[in-house]
Amino acid sequence: MIWSVDDRELYDMDHVVVRHIYDEDHAAIVWFGFTDGQTLRDHLTTSVAIIQVLKGRVHLSTAIEQVLASGQTVQLQANERHALTALEESLVQLVLVPHPRYHSLAQEIGMETRV
C-alpha cells in the first residue's frame, strides 16, 4: 500500500480526517488530515506519542506552546495532555508505542507493571 500526503481525500472542510495506517499491539500509526483551523481538542493517551508534521503547520498545546512545521517531530510522554490546531492545511502522523490496546490487555490479564 502506498500513502501520499497529496491525497485530497485526507482533507475535509467539515471534520478532521483520520486514517489508520498501521494497527498492531506494539504500535499504531494514524494520519490526521486537517484543513486550516481544525482542532483535536485537549486529550491524552496512555502510550508514548510521536507526532510528526508531514505537511503544513500546526499549533501544539502541551505544558509548552509550540508551532510545528512540515518535517518536524515531537515526542510526548504517556499521559501528557495535548491539543493540536492546524494553522493551514496539514497532515500529521501520530505513532503510539505501544498501542493503547496493549495497556488495556495487560491490565485485564494482570501483566501491568507494579511499582
mmCIF file of the C-alpha atoms, coordinates in Angstrom:
data_MODEL
# 
_entry.id   MODEL 
# 
loop_
_atom_site.group_PDB 
_atom_site.id 
_atom_site.type_symbol 
_atom_site.label_atom_id 
_atom_site.label_alt_id 
_atom_site.label_comp_id 
_atom_site.label_asym_id 
_atom_site.label_entity_id 
_atom_site.label_seq_id 
_atom_site.pdbx_PDB_ins_code 
_atom_site.Cartn_x 
_atom_site.Cartn_y 
_atom_site.Cartn_z 
_atom_site.occupancy 
_atom_site.B_iso_or_equiv 
_atom_site.pdbx_formal_charge 
_atom_site.auth_seq_id 
_atom_site.auth_comp_id 
_atom_site.auth_asym_id 
_atom_site.auth_atom_id 
_atom_site.pdbx_PDB_model_num 
ATOM 1   C CA . MET A 1 1   ? 0.000   0.000   0.000  1.00 0.00 ? 1   MET A CA 1 
ATOM 2   C CA . ILE A 1 2   ? 1.272   3.489   -0.834 1.00 0.00 ? 2   ILE A CA 1 
ATOM 3   C CA . TRP A 1 3   ? 0.000   6.574   1.010  1.00 0.00 ? 3   TRP A CA 1 
ATOM 4   C CA . SER A 1 4   ? 0.502   10.111  -0.257 1.00 0.00 ? 4   SER A CA 1 
ATOM 5   C CA . VAL A 1 5   ? 0.397   13.441  1.583  1.00 0.00 ? 5   VAL A CA 1 
ATOM 6   C CA . ASP A 1 6   ? -1.197  14.874  -1.565 1.00 0.00 ? 6   ASP A CA 1 
ATOM 7   C CA . ASP A 1 7   ? -4.252  12.564  -1.434 1.00 0.00 ? 7   ASP A CA 1 
ATOM 8   C CA . ARG A 1 8   ? -7.198  15.012  -1.499 1.00 0.00 ? 8   ARG A CA 1 
ATOM 9   C CA . GLU A 1 9   ? -9.361  12.521  0.443  1.00 0.00 ? 9   GLU A CA 1 
ATOM 10  C CA . LEU A 1 10  ? -7.216  13.290  3.519  1.00 0.00 ? 10  LEU A CA 1 
ATOM 11  C CA . TYR A 1 11  ? -8.757  16.759  3.835  1.00 0.00 ? 11  TYR A CA 1 
ATOM 12  C CA . ASP A 1 12  ? -12.405 17.611  4.540  1.00 0.00 ? 12  ASP A CA 1 
ATOM 13  C CA . MET A 1 13  ? -13.712 21.076  5.437  1.00 0.00 ? 13  MET A CA 1 
ATOM 14  C CA . ASP A 1 14  ? -16.321 19.572  7.815  1.00 0.00 ? 14  ASP A CA 1 
ATOM 15  C CA . HIS A 1 15  ? -14.090 17.427  10.034 1.00 0.00 ? 15  HIS A CA 1 
ATOM 16  C CA . VAL A 1 16  ? -10.583 16.159  10.704 1.00 0.00 ? 16  VAL A CA 1 
ATOM 17  C CA . VAL A 1 17  ? -9.920  13.074  8.569  1.00 0.00 ? 17  VAL A CA 1 
ATOM 18  C CA . VAL A 1 18  ? -8.459  10.103  10.459 1.00 0.00 ? 18  VAL A CA 1 
ATOM 19  C CA . ARG A 1 19  ? -6.699  7.336   8.537  1.00 0.00 ? 19  ARG A CA 1 
ATOM 20  C CA . HIS A 1 20  ? -5.307  4.284   10.351 1.00 0.00 ? 20  HIS A CA 1 
ATOM 21  C CA . ILE A 1 21  ? -2.069  3.354   8.594  1.00 0.00 ? 21  ILE A CA 1 
ATOM 22  C CA . TYR A 1 22  ? -0.824  0.611   10.935 1.00 0.00 ? 22  TYR A CA 1 
ATOM 23  C CA . ASP A 1 23  ? -2.524  -1.121  13.866 1.00 0.00 ? 23  ASP A CA 1 
ATOM 24  C CA . GLU A 1 24  ? -0.760  -3.847  15.860 1.00 0.00 ? 24  GLU A CA 1 
ATOM 25  C CA . ASP A 1 25  ? -0.269  -4.413  19.601 1.00 0.00 ? 25  ASP A CA 1 
ATOM 26  C CA . HIS A 1 26  ? 3.254   -2.984  19.653 1.00 0.00 ? 26  HIS A CA 1 
ATOM 27  C CA . ALA A 1 27  ? 2.359   0.260   17.814 1.00 0.00 ? 27  ALA A CA 1 
ATOM 28  C CA . ALA A 1 28  ? -0.298  2.222   15.980 1.00 0.00 ? 28  ALA A CA 1 
ATOM 29  C CA . ILE A 1 29  ? 0.267   4.778   13.226 1.00 0.00 ? 29  ILE A CA 1 
ATOM 30  C CA . VAL A 1 30  ? -2.506  7.227   12.407 1.00 0.00 ? 30  VAL A CA 1 
ATOM 31  C CA . TRP A 1 31  ? -2.661  10.101  9.909  1.00 0.00 ? 31  TRP A CA 1 
ATOM 32  C CA . PHE A 1 32  ? -4.759  13.170  10.719 1.00 0.00 ? 32  PHE A CA 1 
ATOM 33  C CA . GLY A 1 33  ? -5.725  15.412  7.818  1.00 0.00 ? 33  GLY A CA 1 
ATOM 34  C CA . PHE A 1 34  ? -6.624  18.960  8.872  1.00 0.00 ? 34  PHE A CA 1 
ATOM 35  C CA . THR A 1 35  ? -7.904  21.940  6.959  1.00 0.00 ? 35  THR A CA 1 
ATOM 36  C CA . ASP A 1 36  ? -6.967  25.402  8.238  1.00 0.00 ? 36  ASP A CA 1 
ATOM 37  C CA . GLY A 1 37  ? -8.312  25.976  11.767 1.00 0.00 ? 37  GLY A CA 1 
ATOM 38  C CA . GLN A 1 38  ? -9.434  22.418  12.539 1.00 0.00 ? 38  GLN A CA 1 
ATOM 39  C CA . THR A 1 39  ? -8.587  21.157  16.028 1.00 0.00 ? 39  THR A CA 1 
ATOM 40  C CA . LEU A 1 40  ? -8.053  17.984  18.010 1.00 0.00 ? 40  LEU A CA 1 
ATOM 41  C CA . ARG A 1 41  ? -9.257  19.027  21.433 1.00 0.00 ? 41  ARG A CA 1 
ATOM 42  C CA . ASP A 1 42  ? -7.245  18.647  24.627 1.00 0.00 ? 42  ASP A CA 1 
ATOM 43  C CA . HIS A 1 43  ? -6.688  14.945  25.374 1.00 0.00 ? 43  HIS A CA 1 
ATOM 44  C CA . LEU A 1 44  ? -4.089  12.392  26.496 1.00 0.00 ? 44  LEU A CA 1 
ATOM 45  C CA . THR A 1 45  ? -3.035  8.886   25.605 1.00 0.00 ? 45  THR A CA 1 
ATOM 46  C CA . THR A 1 46  ? -1.631  6.110   27.772 1.00 0.00 ? 46  THR A CA 1 
ATOM 47  C CA . SER A 1 47  ? 1.121   5.476   25.201 1.00 0.00 ? 47  SER A CA 1 
ATOM 48  C CA . VAL A 1 48  ? 4.185   7.433   24.172 1.00 0.00 ? 48  VAL A CA 1 
ATOM 49  C CA . ALA A 1 49  ? 3.037   9.661   21.289 1.00 0.00 ? 49  ALA A CA 1 
ATOM 50  C CA . ILE A 1 50  ? 5.380   10.630  18.480 1.00 0.00 ? 50  ILE A CA 1 
ATOM 51  C CA . ILE A 1 51  ? 3.826   13.466  16.475 1.00 0.00 ? 51  ILE A CA 1 
ATOM 52  C CA . GLN A 1 52  ? 5.303   14.317  13.073 1.00 0.00 ? 52  GLN A CA 1 
ATOM 53  C CA . VAL A 1 53  ? 4.044   17.025  10.737 1.00 0.00 ? 53  VAL A CA 1 
ATOM 54  C CA . LEU A 1 54  ? 4.180   15.587  7.226  1.00 0.00 ? 54  LEU A CA 1 
ATOM 55  C CA . LYS A 1 55  ? 2.653   18.650  5.565  1.00 0.00 ? 55  LYS A CA 1 
ATOM 56  C CA . GLY A 1 56  ? 1.670   22.136  6.732  1.00 0.00 ? 56  GLY A CA 1 
ATOM 57  C CA . ARG A 1 57  ? 1.937   23.764  10.182 1.00 0.00 ? 57  ARG A CA 1 
ATOM 58  C CA . VAL A 1 58  ? 0.158   23.038  13.465 1.00 0.00 ? 58  VAL A CA 1 
ATOM 59  C CA . HIS A 1 59  ? -0.001  24.635  16.888 1.00 0.00 ? 59  HIS A CA 1 
ATOM 60  C CA . LEU A 1 60  ? 0.732   22.057  19.595 1.00 0.00 ? 60  LEU A CA 1 
ATOM 61  C CA . SER A 1 61  ? -0.518  22.843  23.091 1.00 0.00 ? 61  SER A CA 1 
ATOM 62  C CA . THR A 1 62  ? 1.202   20.969  25.909 1.00 0.00 ? 62  THR A CA 1 
ATOM 63  C CA . ALA A 1 63  ? 2.785   22.424  29.038 1.00 0.00 ? 63  ALA A CA 1 
ATOM 64  C CA . ILE A 1 64  ? 4.720   24.382  26.380 1.00 0.00 ? 64  ILE A CA 1 
ATOM 65  C CA . GLU A 1 65  ? 3.023   26.056  23.405 1.00 0.00 ? 65  GLU A CA 1 
ATOM 66  C CA . GLN A 1 66  ? 4.824   25.499  20.099 1.00 0.00 ? 66  GLN A CA 1 
ATOM 67  C CA . VAL A 1 67  ? 4.337   25.574  16.351 1.00 0.00 ? 67  VAL A CA 1 
ATOM 68  C CA . LEU A 1 68  ? 5.468   22.538  14.383 1.00 0.00 ? 68  LEU A CA 1 
ATOM 69  C CA . ALA A 1 69  ? 6.094   22.779  10.637 1.00 0.00 ? 69  ALA A CA 1 
ATOM 70  C CA . SER A 1 70  ? 6.426   20.188  7.911  1.00 0.00 ? 70  SER A CA 1 
ATOM 71  C CA . GLY A 1 71  ? 9.311   17.846  8.695  1.00 0.00 ? 71  GLY A CA 1 
ATOM 72  C CA . GLN A 1 72  ? 9.299   18.458  12.454 1.00 0.00 ? 72  GLN A CA 1 
ATOM 73  C CA . THR A 1 73  ? 8.634   15.770  15.053 1.00 0.00 ? 73  THR A CA 1 
ATOM 74  C CA . VAL A 1 74  ? 7.994   15.854  18.795 1.00 0.00 ? 74  VAL A CA 1 
ATOM 75  C CA . GLN A 1 75  ? 7.676   13.053  21.349 1.00 0.00 ? 75  GLN A CA 1 
ATOM 76  C CA . LEU A 1 76  ? 5.156   13.257  24.183 1.00 0.00 ? 76  LEU A CA 1 
ATOM 77  C CA . GLN A 1 77  ? 5.315   11.030  27.210 1.00 0.00 ? 77  GLN A CA 1 
ATOM 78  C CA . ALA A 1 78  ? 2.394   8.806   28.163 1.00 0.00 ? 78  ALA A CA 1 
ATOM 79  C CA . ASN A 1 79  ? -0.440  10.705  29.879 1.00 0.00 ? 79  ASN A CA 1 
ATOM 80  C CA . GLU A 1 80  ? 0.824   14.115  28.697 1.00 0.00 ? 80  GLU A CA 1 
ATOM 81  C CA . ARG A 1 81  ? -2.115  16.424  27.876 1.00 0.00 ? 81  ARG A CA 1 
ATOM 82  C CA . HIS A 1 82  ? -2.028  17.961  24.430 1.00 0.00 ? 82  HIS A CA 1 
ATOM 83  C CA . ALA A 1 83  ? -4.138  19.546  21.690 1.00 0.00 ? 83  ALA A CA 1 
ATOM 84  C CA . LEU A 1 84  ? -3.469  20.323  18.025 1.00 0.00 ? 84  LEU A CA 1 
ATOM 85  C CA . THR A 1 85  ? -4.777  23.139  15.837 1.00 0.00 ? 85  THR A CA 1 
ATOM 86  C CA . ALA A 1 86  ? -3.968  23.398  12.131 1.00 0.00 ? 86  ALA A CA 1 
ATOM 87  C CA . LEU A 1 87  ? -2.582  26.765  11.060 1.00 0.00 ? 87  LEU A CA 1 
ATOM 88  C CA . GLU A 1 88  ? -3.059  25.747  7.408  1.00 0.00 ? 88  GLU A CA 1 
ATOM 89  C CA . GLU A 1 89  ? -3.949  22.557  5.550  1.00 0.00 ? 89  GLU A CA 1 
ATOM 90  C CA . SER A 1 90  ? -1.828  19.970  7.390  1.00 0.00 ? 90  SER A CA 1 
ATOM 91  C CA . LEU A 1 91  ? -1.166  16.268  7.617  1.00 0.00 ? 91  LEU A CA 1 
ATOM 92  C CA . VAL A 1 92  ? 0.057   14.919  10.954 1.00 0.00 ? 92  VAL A CA 1 
ATOM 93  C CA . GLN A 1 93  ? 1.355   11.429  11.602 1.00 0.00 ? 93  GLN A CA 1 
ATOM 94  C CA . LEU A 1 94  ? 0.850   10.006  15.081 1.00 0.00 ? 94  LEU A CA 1 
ATOM 95  C CA . VAL A 1 95  ? 2.794   6.959   16.260 1.00 0.00 ? 95  VAL A CA 1 
ATOM 96  C CA . LEU A 1 96  ? 1.604   5.391   19.535 1.00 0.00 ? 96  LEU A CA 1 
ATOM 97  C CA . VAL A 1 97  ? 4.028   3.000   21.237 1.00 0.00 ? 97  VAL A CA 1 
ATOM 98  C CA . PRO A 1 98  ? 2.873   0.581   22.476 1.00 0.00 ? 98  PRO A CA 1 
ATOM 99  C CA . HIS A 1 99  ? -0.640  0.549   21.064 1.00 0.00 ? 99  HIS A CA 1 
ATOM 100 C CA . PRO A 1 100 ? -3.105  1.713   23.790 1.00 0.00 ? 100 PRO A CA 1 
ATOM 101 C CA . ARG A 1 101 ? -4.911  -1.610  23.341 1.00 0.00 ? 101 ARG A CA 1 
ATOM 102 C CA . TYR A 1 102 ? -1.784  -3.319  24.737 1.00 0.00 ? 102 TYR A CA 1 
ATOM 103 C CA . HIS A 1 103 ? -2.139  -1.447  28.041 1.00 0.00 ? 103 HIS A CA 1 
ATOM 104 C CA . SER A 1 104 ? -5.779  -2.491  28.388 1.00 0.00 ? 104 SER A CA 1 
ATOM 105 C CA . LEU A 1 105 ? -4.976  -6.135  27.683 1.00 0.00 ? 105 LEU A CA 1 
ATOM 106 C CA . ALA A 1 106 ? -2.050  -6.110  30.123 1.00 0.00 ? 106 ALA A CA 1 
ATOM 107 C CA . GLN A 1 107 ? -4.309  -4.824  32.898 1.00 0.00 ? 107 GLN A CA 1 
ATOM 108 C CA . GLU A 1 108 ? -7.023  -7.372  32.109 1.00 0.00 ? 108 GLU A CA 1 
ATOM 109 C CA . ILE A 1 109 ? -4.647  -10.340 32.405 1.00 0.00 ? 109 ILE A CA 1 
ATOM 110 C CA . GLY A 1 110 ? -2.647  -8.956  35.332 1.00 0.00 ? 110 GLY A CA 1 
ATOM 111 C CA . MET A 1 111 ? 0.554   -8.171  33.438 1.00 0.00 ? 111 MET A CA 1 
ATOM 112 C CA . GLU A 1 112 ? 0.790   -4.450  34.166 1.00 0.00 ? 112 GLU A CA 1 
ATOM 113 C CA . THR A 1 113 ? 3.985   -3.286  35.832 1.00 0.00 ? 113 THR A CA 1 
ATOM 114 C CA . ARG A 1 114 ? 3.660   -2.748  39.567 1.00 0.00 ? 114 ARG A CA 1 
ATOM 115 C CA . VAL A 1 115 ? 5.926   -0.313  41.395 1.00 0.00 ? 115 VAL A CA 1 
# 
